[in-house]
Amino acid sequence: MDVSGIDFTSAPGRRKPITCLHCRLEDNVLRAGDLEEWTDFEAFEQALRRPGPWIAGLDFPFGQARRFIETIGWPQNWHGYVGHARSLGRRGFREALETYRRARAAGNKEHRRETDRLAGSISPQKLYGVPVALMFFEGAPRLASSGVTIPHLQEGDPERIVVEAYPGVLARQITRQPYKNDSKARQTTDQHSARREILAALCNGHAQEHYGLDVEAPEALCDDPGGDHLDALLCAVQAGWAWIHRERGFGTPLSPDRLEGWIADPSLHPERQE
């Protein structure tokens, strides 16, 4: 099976492209292949429409928290509110989120999905720092229009499957040390060492123990100080795990929230949090 991991950005360009690592999954062995970088959204859209069979793990929130959608009064289904967000335009979407924040008390301004709570990821309403809200705004409508299958969110082409990935939840299983930074001034040798530690663990049993697959990948993936190349591999591992569990909802809980979406990772199953 062709498996891709995609490290996404809300503003692709030469300095920070969308990064895709192509892999091959055979006999539960995930082998890293070629890297591909897209400096605009058109190339990303074209990639989503490539004929399958393939599965890809994408690193951005596919949905918003149910509490946010219900409170703000947007359409009560995924396609509906994704389309509504897109219709606002980037500026209008940002203004809607900022207006919502201003009207609410401290500690109640941004909401997390259930999967975010379990993964330790930030709210998909976040506009500053890591602007995952803008990643949602740019990414989710393109998934909706591409006709891909997204387990529990969109029934599309069964040979083009996309799952939400989050490399941070995998990386933290191995090390809590910072392993990347987009700012050149803040990139360190310690971060490079942490990237090597993550890759070594994946290739030496961690992926088999926790994800049910072996990983073969070159150490050169650690040379990118922004961490995009390594993150793309982590996304591919999560996508590969989802494919192995395709007969069980691609690894989602039995009753996932069809408004919010779900991150593909075995550590996020509620029964494993008890």
N, C-alpha and C positions, 0 to 999 in steps of 0.2 A: 504494500500500500504506500502511495506517495503521501508523505506527512510534511507539512510546513509549519514553521514557527515564525510569527510576524510581530516584530516590535514596531508599534504604531506611534505616530506623532500627529498632532493637530495642525502642524505647519511644516510640511515636508519641504526640503530644499537640499542644496549641496552640503551644507554644514550638518544638517540633521535629517537624513532621508528616512523613509520607511524601510526597514530592514527585514528581509525574508531569507530564512535558511531552509533550503530544500533538503529533505531527508527521505530515507527509504526504510520502511518497517517490514522486515521479513523474519518469520519464526521468532517474534518478540525481540528482535535485535534492531535497534534504531541506529542507522548509520547516517552521519551528517554528510551532506553533499555540498552543492554550490550555494554561495551567498548571492543574493540579488538585492539591489538598492533602487528605490523609486523616489525620485525627487519631486514628484507631483502626484495629485490624486488620480489623474487620468490613468497612469500606469497601474496604480492600485486597483482601480475599477476593472481594467482589462484583465488583471491577474485573477480577480474573483470570477470572471467569466470563462476562464480557461476550462476546456472540457475535463471531466473527471475520468476515473475516480480519484479523489483526493480528500484529505481532511486537513484543516489548518487551525492552529490555535492563535488567536489575536489578542494582544495585550492592550485592551481598553474596555471600559464598562459598556456592555451592550444595552443596559437598562438603567432606570432610576428607581429609587426607593418607592414602594407602594405608598408610604405615608406622604411623601412629597407630591406624588401624582394625584392622590385623592384630595389633599389639602388645597393644592393650587387649582384644582378643577379641570385638569387636562383630560383628554379621552381615556377611558378606563380599559384600554387594551394596548398592547405593545405597538402594533402598527399605527394605531391612532395617535398615540402621544409622540411617537418618533416622527411621524409626518407633521404633526402640529409644531414640534420643536423646529423642524427644518423650515417650515413656512414662516417662522419668525425672522429668519435670517440670523447670521452670527451675532450682529449687534443686538437685535431684538431678543435673542435667546439669552445673551449675557445680561441685558437689562431686566428680563423677567426673573432671573435667578437672584440678581442683586436686590431687586424690589422685595422679593420673598424674604431674603435675609434681613433686610432693614426692619421689616414688620414683626420680627420675632425676637423673643428674649434670648439672651446669651445661653449657649448650650443647647439651643433648640432651633438653630438656624440652618443646619445641614443635616440630612438624614442618610443613614447607611442602609443598604439592603441587608437581608439576612446573610447572604453569601459574603458580603464585605465584613460583617461583624465576625464571622468565623475565620475569615482569611486575614483579618487585621489590616484591611485596605481602607483607604480614605473614601469619603462620600463622593459619589459621582456628580454631586453639585459643585465640587471644588473648582473654583476659577483661578486660584492663585497658587504659587509654588509649582506643583505638578498639576497642570490644568486639565484634570481628567474630564471635567464637564465639557470642555471644548473637544476632547478626544471622542466623547460620546456623540457630540453634535456633528462632528465630521464623519465619524465611522458608522454609527448605527443606521442612518438613512441610506448609506451606500450598501450596507448589507441587505437592507430591506428591498432595495431596487435591483439588486444583483440576481435575485432568485435562488440564492443558496439555501440549503437546509440549516437551520439553527435549532438544535433540539429544544422542544417545548416552547419556542418562540415563533418559528416560521417553518412551514412545510414547503420546501422548495425542491430543487433538483436533488434527488437522493444520492447522486454521485459527486456532488460538491457540498461538503459539510464544513461548517465553521463552528468552533466552540470558543467560549471566552476563556482566556488564559490569564494568569497573573504570576509572573516569574518570582516575585518577592516571596510568596508563600513557600515556594520550593527552595529558594536560596537560603531562607532563614532556618530551614531544617538542617543545614550544613554549617552555616556560620552566621553570627550576628554582626560581623565586621562589615563596614561599608566596602563595597566592591566596585563602585563606579561613580563618575561625576561628569556632567556635561561641561562644566567650567574647567578650562585648561589649567587655570591657576590652582585649582583644588584637586587635581589628579596626582596621586601618590603611588609610590612603589608598594606600599602596604595594600592598596586597593588591587594592584596587579596580583599580589600574592593571594589575596582573598579570591580573586577570580580563578586562579589556578587551583586553589583548594576546592572550590565548588566543582570545577570540571573534573578534577581527579576523583572526587567522591562519586560523582555521577557515573564515571567510567569504571569504577572499582567496587560496585555493589550497591550503592545507595539507590540508584534507579531500579535495580532489580528487586531490592527489598521492599521499596515503598510504592513502585509504579508497575512492577511486573514486567519490566523490559530491561535489556542490556543496552548500553550506550557506547557507540564508537564515534569519537569526534576528535579533531586535531587541536593541539594546544594553541594553535594560532588564533582560535576564537577568543582567547584571553588577551590578545594584544590590543584590542579596541578599548581605550580608556573610558569611553562613554558607556561601555557595557552592553551596547545594542546587539553585538554579535552573540555574546553569551546569553543575553536575555532571549534572543530568538531561539536558541537551542532549548532553553528551559520551557518556552512556549511549545516547542515541538514535542518535548517529553510529555507535557500535559495533554497535548492533542493525541499522541500515540497511546497514552493510557485510556483516553476517552474512546478511541477506536477499538481497543481490546475489549472494552465494556459496552460496545454498541448495542448488544442485545439487552442490556439493562439500562436503557435510557442514556447511553454514553456517559455513565457514571454519575448522573444526577440523582438526587433523592427520589423516592417514589412519587412524591407530590410537590414538585418544585413550584414556586410562585411564577406563574406565566406572565405576570406583569413586570417582574424584576429581572429574570434571568439568573444564571448560575455559573460560577467559575469551575472549570474542570480540574479538580484535584481531589485525590482520595482522602486527604486530611480534613476535608470540609464536611463530610457526612455527619449529620447531627448525632448519630449513634456512636461515632468515634469521639465525640466531645464529652461523653458522660464519664 
